[in-house]
Amino acid sequence: MDISENKSAPERISRKIVMDCADCDCCRPIMDESCLFFPELYRLYDQEVETGQKISATELRQLVEKCNFCALCPCPNIRADIIRAKTQFAERDGLKFGVRTVEDVERIGKLCGALPGLTNRLLRSGLSGGMIKEALGIHRDRKLPEFPAESFPAWARKEGLHVKPNTTAGRKVAYFAGCTAKYIFPEVAKATVEVLRHNGIDVYCPDDKCCGMPSFLEGDRKLTMEFAGHNLNLLADAAQDGYDIVCSCPTCSFMLRHLLAEGAYYSREYQESIGADPKFIKVPAKATPGESSDRKMESFDKTIFKNIMKDEGYFSSIDPMKRVALAEKTFDVAEYLLRLHKAGVLKTDLGSVEGQAVYFPPCHQREQEFGQPYMELLGLVPGLKLDAIQGNLYCCGLAGVMGFKRDFHKASIELGNRLIEKIKTMNPEILVTDCLSCRLQFNQLLPHKVLHPVEILWEAYRARAQDARLRAHG
């Protein structure tokens, strides 16, 4: 069923989720400390069984609001149903002004970044900052980020990166920086560009929009589809022109190559494009991001799977061939750099970066199942003592803009507590993560210096260059 239909249905969808999960019970033990949604689901179900009192419509609404789409749970169909319910609740009941404001992270970044000095003074002030938080539904204890003097788009324009390089030879990348790197941590986006350029790669920064994850989580289908349509057309064209699409934010890459592409391989257009036998549905054996569509295929009997393997998800109204094309040309920057290294073409002129560092692989990176390439890449940096937080069920808890909301802030702190205590025990000099939402949460709760892995790589490249200059003049 299309999620825009039958707007009275969100409670029924939520109820179905409860019954499906209660019947399975798989997530009862494994999600207890890493999730807000499943403990509440099982509490409500157990209460209903014990008392005979049906779960109320209000409780069902509050339940789906607890999902932050970390993707740690094993069933994509349950996550899809949660988003369907959230979306139908939003379409029927509307979204609060504060949610509609903060979900558009790029717009907030542009507005606040226009006069960053004034914005930062206002946000730091107890009076004006408190009034702004109150108006936008932000919790009074949530730290607001500092807006930089220069955004990444402004820097990129000065560097001429908004124009496609006039070249047909060599590697070239269309860099999708993401809103947080563009407007809050531009040093991360700049480091990504510099590392790519240091390795002889032409970089183009297209006029993209937010990946859409914040509005997707809030149930704002209209805004999410607006972002998705713009980005898909822009990036699919770049892919057709020979560009690899590279992301430094794991949530952005998760959206561009997983969520957007869900179901696209089952579409009639894709099946016809590969000449599939009409009796079978053919899909890539493992839809590993970055691999071309000519890899090994698996066939499924259509008489058995035709009602399951269908392109009817959230983004199914968008051209499936463009969704496939974008997914197969999109890379996380760590994965991209590691491929260069394994091909013997990544420059390893890395200087020393001293320090004891701990790397946290974030939820949306782990969900993409390409390993931990940053551990191997940072292992090339002399002087860096590196450890990683092991375990697939750790989450920082912020969930992007959700963690700023008045009614989710406390829950986000509780959700991230197990990870925070783990980091405190390890007590690194440098805390490393590629998720900038995690970085915001760590800045809220920990005293440690937090860096993106590409910042360390760029620092190492610069350190080697500085050593070379000193030797030349020594």
N, C-alpha and C positions, 0 to 999 in steps of 0.2 A: 504493500500500500504506500502511495506517495505521502510523505509526511505533511504536505500542505492540505491534505484531505481530512475530513472528519475531525474538526477542531475540538470536539467534546471528548476526544479519546485519550488524553494524556494519562488520566488515572487508570484506564484500562491497560495501557502499555506498562505503566509502573507496576500494576498488580501482576501482570504477566511476568515481569522481571523477577519479582519476589517469588512467585511460584516456580519458575524455571530454576532459580538458584537454590531454593529450598529443596527441590526435588533432587538436585545434584549434590549439594553440600560440600563440594570440593574446596571452596574458598573459606569455609568456616574456620579451619585451623590456620591456614597459611597467610591470611590477610589481616589477622587480628591486630598487629602492631604497625602495619604499613598502609592502612586504608581506613577511611572514615565510613565509606559506603557499606561494605559487607558486614562489619560488626553491627551496624544499625539495622541492616536488612534482616539478619538472623535474630536480633533482639525483637524486632517487630513481629516476625513470623512466630517465634517461640511464644511470645506474649499472646498472640492470637490463638495458638493451639491450646495454651493453658487456660485462657479465660473465655474463649469462644467469642470474644469481641473483635469484630473485623477491623483491620487497619484502616484508619480514616483517610479521607481525601487529603487533608492537611499533612498528615504524616507521610503519605506517598509523595507529595510535592517536596517536602523537606528532605526526603530520602534521596531523590535523584539530584538534588542540589548539592549533596555531599560528594558526588563523584567529580574528581578533578582531571579525569582522563589521563592518568599517569601511564596507563596501558600495562600495569603490572599483572593484572588478572588474565587468565588464560583464554577467555572467550570473546572474540571480536564482536559476535552477534549481540552479546549482552551490552557491550559498550555502545554499539550502534543503537540499540533500543533505548538506552539511557539518553542519548542525544536526541532521539526522536521524541521522547517524552518531554525533555527540557524545551525543545523547539516548539512543540505544540502548546505547552504551558505558556511560553513567551508570546506566541501568536494569539492565544486566546485572552490572556490576562495582561499582556504588555510588560515592558521592562521599565524599571525605575530610571529616573533622570541620571542618577549617579552611575548606574551600570552602563547606560547608553553613552555616557561621556568617557568613562575610563576604558571601556572595551576597545575603543578606537585609539590604540596606543600611538600610532603614527600622528594622528591629529593632535593629541596631547603633546607629543614631542615637538611638533612644529610650532605650536602655540607657545609653549613654555620656553622653547629654544630661541624664539624671536628676540626676547629680552632676558637672557639667562640670569644676568646679575640681579635684576629686579625680581624675577621669579624666585630665585633662591632665597633672597632676603624675605620675601613674603612667606615662603614655605617654612623658613626657619623661625619666624616670629610666632610666639605662643598664641597671640591673638588672631592674626590673619591666617596663620597656618591651621589653627584649630577651626576657624570658620570655613576654610576651604575643605578640610576633611569632613566636617559636618555636612556641608552642602553636597559633597560627592559620595557620601556614605562610606568614607574611609575610616578605619578604626583609629582612635586617637593615639594609640601606642605604636602604630606602624610608622617606621622611619620612611620618609620620602627621599628619593635620590636627588643628588645634586645634578643640575643640568649644565653641561660643559659650555665653555665659551664659544666653541665651534663644533657644529654637528658633523657627522661623517659625510652626509650628502654635500655640505658646503665645501669640505676639504676635497672630496672626490671631484667636484666640479672644477676647482682650482687646478687639480691635477689632470684635467681633461678626460677623466674616466667615464664621463657621461656619454661620450662619443665612442662608437665602435672603432677599434684600431684598424687602420688602413693596411691590413696584411692578410694574406691567405696562407702563409707558411707558419709552422710551429703550433704549439699548444695555445689555446685561448680559452678564457674562462669568463662567463657571465656570473658575477658575484652577487648572491642574494644575502645581504648582510643581516636583515631582520631589524625590527623596530628598536629593540633595546640597544643593539650595537650602534644603530644609526644616531640615536638621540640621547642615550644615557651613558654608554661606554664606547665612544667612538675610537678609543685607543685599541680596542679589540678588532674592529673593522679595519683600521689603518694597518695594524700588525699583519692581518690576514693578507691584505693587498701587498704589503712589502715582502712577505715571505714568498708569495706567488711570483712577484716580479723579480725577486732575487734569483729565482729558479728559471728565469727566462720566459715566463708565461705572460702573455698579453692579457690584461684585465679590463673588463668592461662592466660598469655599474649601471644597469638599466633602471628606468624610472618605475620600479616595482612598488607595490603596496604591501601592507601587512599580509603575512601568510594566512591570516584568518583564524588562527587558533583561539584567541580571546573571545571573539564574537561567536565562534562555533561552540565554545563551552557555555556561553551565556544563553544560547538558544536563539541568537539573532541570525536567522537564516538569510534574510535579505542582504545584510551587510557582508556576511561570509561569502555569499555567492557573488557579490559585487567584486570583492577582493580576488576570489578564485578565478573569475572570468577574465579580469584584467591581467593577472599574473600568468595565467595559462597561455593567453594569446601572446603576451610579450616574450615569455621564456621559451615557449614552443618554437616561435620564430627564431630566437637566438640559437636554439638547439639545431634547427634546420640549417642555420648558417655555419654550423660546425663548432659552436661553443659548448663546452661542458658547463653545466650549472653547478656552482659550488656554494655550499652554505657553511657558515661557521656556527650557526645555532642549530642544535639537534631537533628542536621543536619545529623549526621551519622545514628542515629536510624531511622530517616525519610527515608533515602535512603535505609537502609537494610530491613526494614519491610513494607514500603509502596511503594516506587517507584519500587524496584526490584520485588515486589510481584504483581504489577498491572496486572490484567488479568489472573494471574496464576490459580485462582479458576475456571475460565471458560474453562480451557484447557481440552482436551479429557482425558489426563492422570489423572488429578484430578477427573474428573467426573466418570471415570471408577473405581478409587480407593475407592470411597464412594458408589459405586453401584447405581448411579443415574438412574432413569427411562429414557430411551432414548428419551422420549417425552418432558423431562423437563431439565432445567439447575438448579442444586442445589448449593447454596452458603451459607456460614455462615450468620446467621441473621444479625449480626453486626460483622465485622471482627476486633474485639477489639484485639489489640496486646497482646500477652501473653496468650491468651485463646487457648485451644486445639481445634482441628478440630472436636471433637465429640459434640460441643455445638449445640444449636438449628439451624436448617437449614431452608432456604426459597427456594421455588421452583418457577421457571419461565417457562412459556410455550415457548418451543423452536421455535414454528412456528412464534411467535411474536418477540422474543428477540434474535434469533440466529445470526442476522446481527449486533447486538449491543454488546452482551455479548460474546466477542471473545478475545482470548489471541493473540493479534497481535501488542502489544506495543513495546517500545524501547528495553526491555529485553526479548522479547518473544522467542528468539533463545536459551535461557538458560533453562535448565531442570526445568519445572514448579514445579515438586514435591520438588526439592531442594529449590526453591524460597519460596514455602509454608512452608516447614519445618523450614527454617531460620526465616521467618516472625513470626511464632508462638512460637519461642523460644527466640525472641529478646525483650529486655526491656530497657527502660530508667532507669538509676540508681535510680532516685527519685521514680518512679513507683515501682521498685523492692523493695526498702527499705520500702516504705509505705505498701506494701503487707505483708512484714515481721512484721511490726508494728501492722497491723490489725489482724495478726495471733497470736499476743502476744509473738513473739520471737525476736523482735528487742531490743537490749540492750538500755536502756534509762539512763545509768549512765553518764549523760551529766552535765558538769560543766558550770559555768556562762560565757557568752560572752556578755560583756556590749556594747551597742551601739544602735543607731537608724538607722535601715536598711530599704531600699526599694528594693523590688524584681521586676525585669522585666521579665515576661515570654516571651521568644522569639518566632518568627514567626513559626519556624518548630516544636517547642514544642506544640504550640496552635493547629497547623494543625493535630497533632496526637490524639487530643481529649481525653486525659486521665486526664484532670483537671489540678490542680496546686498542686501536691503532696508536693512540697517543702514548701509551706505555712504551711501545717500541720506538716511536719518534723521539720522545723525551729521553729515552735511554741512550740516544746518540749524543746528548749534551754533556760535555765534561763537567765534573764537579757537582752535578745534581744528584742527590740521593733521593731516590723515588720509591714510594710505596703506593699501593692502591687500596681503596676500600672494597672489600670483596663481599659479594652477596647481592642477589637480584631483587631484594625486597626493601632496600633502603630508598627513602624519598625525602627531599628537603621539606616538602609540605606546602610550599608557597603557591604552586599552581598558577603562576603568572598573576594576572590582575585579581584572581579570586582571593589571594592572600591579603590583598589590601582592603577588601570589603569588611565592613563593620561586623557582619554576622559570620564571617569565615576566618577572621584573623586569629582568634584564640584556637580554633580547630587546626589551623595551619601550623601553629607553633607546636601543638600537641603531636600532630602527625610527623613533624620533622624531629621530634625530641630524641628518638632512638639514634638517628644519624648524627645529631649534634653531640650527643654523649659519646658516640664512637670517635668523632673527630677530636673531642676534648681529651679522650684517653690517648690518642695517637700524638696529639700536640705538635703538629708540624710547624715549621717556620713559614712555609708557603702552602696554602690550600689551593688546589688546582681543579677547576671544572670548566667544561665547555658550555654549560647552561648558565645564561646570565640571569634567569629567574632564580636559580640556586644561589648565584652570587649576591643578589639582593637579600635573600633570606639569610645567607651566611653573614653578610654585613650587619644585619639586624641582630643576630644572636651570638656572634663569635668575634674575638679580637684579632683573628688571624688575617694576614695579608692574603687576598684572594686574586688569582690570576687565571686568565684563559690560557690553555696550552700554547696557542699561537703567539701569545705575548712572550712566553719563555723562548720559543724558537727564534723569534725576531731579535730578542735580546742577545741570544747566543750568536746569531749571525753578526750583529753589530759589534759584539765583544771581539770576535775574531778579526773583523775589519779594523777595529781600533788597535788591536795588538800589532797587526801588520803595519799600520801607519807609524806606530811608536818605534817598531824595529827599523823601518825605513829612515826615520829621522834620528835613530839612536847612535 
